[in-house]
Amino acid sequence: MLTAAIIVCASLYAIDGDTAKCDGTNLRMLGDGTPYVDGVDTPESGKRAKCPYERQLAEKATRRFAELLRDPNLTIEDSGERGPFNRPLVRFRLGDGRTAGAILLSEDLARVWHRGRHIDWCR
């Protein structure tokens, strides 16, 4: 069984609902998924949002993700894979064993992403 490498950050903060910046490097949330197959996606913010509802939900997802990143027992597990824009695909695992992605999904702030499927947040 392969074990994930752990990433340690001196500085860590949420960029949006599924991306964090660790010491200047953007990390893309994988959730409980498999690289390039499935994962977690959160709404787009700012000008990338396609409707006001998506923009509002993106702000909530970002705030909640930022809150989860403050877990004192958080670990960042590197899958060893890279996503779009060469971002490492990682799992943000809280001290209780849950991933930040699973929590955002359970709170309707994220949806399961599947390769080749577009998520429309405005419906």
C-alpha positions as CSV (number, residue, x, y, z in Angstrom):
1,M,0.0,0.0,0.0
2,L,1.3,3.4,-1.0
3,T,1.3,6.1,1.6
4,A,0.8,9.8,0.8
5,A,3.5,12.3,1.3
6,I,2.6,14.9,3.9
7,I,3.0,18.6,3.0
8,V,3.9,21.0,5.8
9,C,3.2,24.7,5.4
10,A,4.5,27.7,7.3
11,S,1.7,29.8,5.7
12,L,-1.6,28.3,4.6
13,Y,-4.8,30.0,3.6
14,A,-7.8,29.5,1.3
15,I,-7.7,31.0,-2.2
16,D,-11.2,29.8,-3.0
17,G,-13.4,26.9,-2.0
18,D,-11.2,24.2,-3.3
19,T,-7.7,25.8,-3.6
20,A,-5.3,26.8,-0.8
21,K,-2.0,28.5,-0.9
22,C,0.8,26.8,1.0
23,D,4.0,28.9,1.2
24,G,3.4,30.4,-2.2
25,T,2.2,27.2,-3.9
26,N,-1.4,26.6,-4.9
27,L,-2.8,23.3,-3.8
28,R,-5.9,21.8,-5.4
29,M,-8.4,19.9,-3.2
30,L,-8.9,16.3,-4.3
31,G,-11.4,15.4,-1.6
32,D,-11.9,11.6,-1.3
33,G,-11.6,11.1,-5.0
34,T,-9.1,9.6,-7.4
35,P,-6.8,11.9,-9.5
36,Y,-8.2,12.6,-13.0
37,V,-11.3,10.5,-12.3
38,D,-13.3,12.2,-9.6
39,G,-13.0,14.7,-6.8
40,V,-14.6,17.8,-5.4
41,D,-15.5,21.1,-7.1
42,T,-16.7,24.3,-5.5
43,P,-18.4,27.3,-7.2
44,E,-16.4,29.9,-9.1
45,S,-16.0,33.3,-7.6
46,G,-15.7,36.9,-8.9
47,K,-15.9,37.3,-12.6
48,R,-15.7,33.6,-13.2
49,A,-19.1,33.0,-11.5
50,K,-21.8,32.6,-14.1
51,C,-24.6,34.0,-11.9
52,P,-25.1,35.8,-8.6
53,Y,-26.1,32.6,-6.8
54,E,-22.8,30.9,-7.8
55,R,-20.8,33.9,-6.6
56,Q,-22.6,33.9,-3.2
57,L,-22.1,30.2,-2.8
58,A,-18.4,30.5,-3.7
59,E,-17.9,33.1,-0.9
60,K,-19.5,30.7,1.6
61,A,-17.4,27.8,0.4
62,T,-14.2,29.9,0.6
63,R,-15.1,31.0,4.2
64,R,-15.9,27.5,5.3
65,F,-12.7,26.1,3.7
66,A,-10.6,28.7,5.4
67,E,-12.3,27.7,8.7
68,L,-11.4,24.0,8.1
69,L,-7.8,24.9,7.3
70,R,-7.4,26.3,10.8
71,D,-7.9,22.8,12.4
72,P,-4.8,22.4,14.6
73,N,-4.5,18.7,13.6
74,L,-4.9,19.3,9.9
75,T,-2.7,17.2,7.6
76,I,-2.2,17.8,3.9
77,E,-1.7,14.6,2.0
78,D,-0.1,14.9,-1.4
79,S,-1.4,12.4,-4.0
80,G,1.7,12.8,-6.1
81,E,-0.4,14.0,-9.0
82,R,-0.8,17.4,-10.6
83,G,-4.0,19.1,-11.8
84,P,-4.7,22.0,-14.0
85,F,-2.1,24.8,-13.8
86,N,0.4,22.3,-12.4
87,R,-1.2,22.4,-8.9
88,P,-0.5,19.5,-6.6
89,L,-3.7,17.4,-6.0
90,V,-4.1,17.0,-2.2
91,R,-6.4,15.9,0.5
92,F,-6.9,18.2,3.4
93,R,-7.5,15.8,6.3
94,L,-8.8,17.1,9.6
95,G,-7.9,15.7,13.0
96,D,-11.1,13.6,13.1
97,G,-10.1,11.8,9.9
98,R,-12.6,13.5,7.6
99,T,-11.5,15.4,4.5
100,A,-12.3,19.1,4.0
101,G,-13.8,18.0,0.7
102,A,-16.2,15.5,2.4
103,I,-17.3,18.2,4.8
104,L,-17.9,20.8,2.0
105,L,-20.0,18.2,0.1
106,S,-22.0,17.4,3.2
107,E,-22.8,21.1,3.7
108,D,-23.8,21.6,0.0
109,L,-20.9,23.9,-0.6
110,A,-19.3,21.5,-3.1
111,R,-20.3,18.9,-5.6
112,V,-18.6,15.7,-6.7
113,W,-16.6,16.3,-9.8
114,H,-16.3,13.6,-12.5
115,R,-13.9,13.8,-15.4
116,G,-15.6,15.3,-18.5
117,R,-18.6,16.6,-16.5
118,H,-19.4,20.3,-16.3
119,I,-21.1,21.5,-13.1
120,D,-23.7,24.2,-13.5
121,W,-24.1,26.0,-10.2
122,C,-26.8,28.4,-11.6
123,R,-29.6,25.8,-12.0
